[in-house]
Amino acid sequence: MSRVLLFNKPYGVVCQFSRDGLHPTLADYIPVAEVYAAGRLDTDSEGLLLLTDDGKLQHRITDPKHKLPKTYWVQVEGVPGDNALEQLKKGVMLKDGMTLPAQVESMEEPANLWLRDPPVRFRQSLPTSWLQLTIREGKNRQVRRMTAAVGFPTLRLIRFSIGEWSLSGLAAGEWREERVANV
């Protein structure tokens, strides 16, 4: 059996165990030896990070050919209309090429959402809204670049799920262990 740790990474935490002297790291939250992150989340993103002690499983989770769906909750500046949502659904042209089609829908702010430190900047004259966006690839800062490309910059980005694993029941900074059959 392989170990899989599900970690709700807070904003500002670096996805590595070695300390950089500037930011909190995984070592500040996860006192477990011999597990490694399966993928990354940018320092300014939050949410689900998977860690495992199984190299084959780590590869399966991160390799684009397996196309595990990754679902994000995205707070954007403004309120995207049908045209912007349709562009995201069809795929968006970025500097490094066209993205695969995404699943996207407007959503209410997630219930019981933890506070972010520091809080997201708000402007009285500009509303914000939330999207649920699912992609099956992982270009660098892809979700942020996709929403910006259709005119709605990302303010807050939370990865809710990867494949069958989700944040359900995990507060920011918490983790839990699951066992899975070896790959």
Secondary structure, DSSP 8 states (H G I E B T S, - for coil): -EEEEEEEE-TT-BSSSS--SSS-BGGGT---SS-EESS---TT-EEEEEEES-HHHHHHHH-GGG---EEEEEEEES---HHHHHHHHH--EETTEE----EEEEE---TT----SS----BTTB-EEEEEEEES---TTHHHHHHHHTT--EEEEEEEEETTEE-TT--TT-EEEEEE---
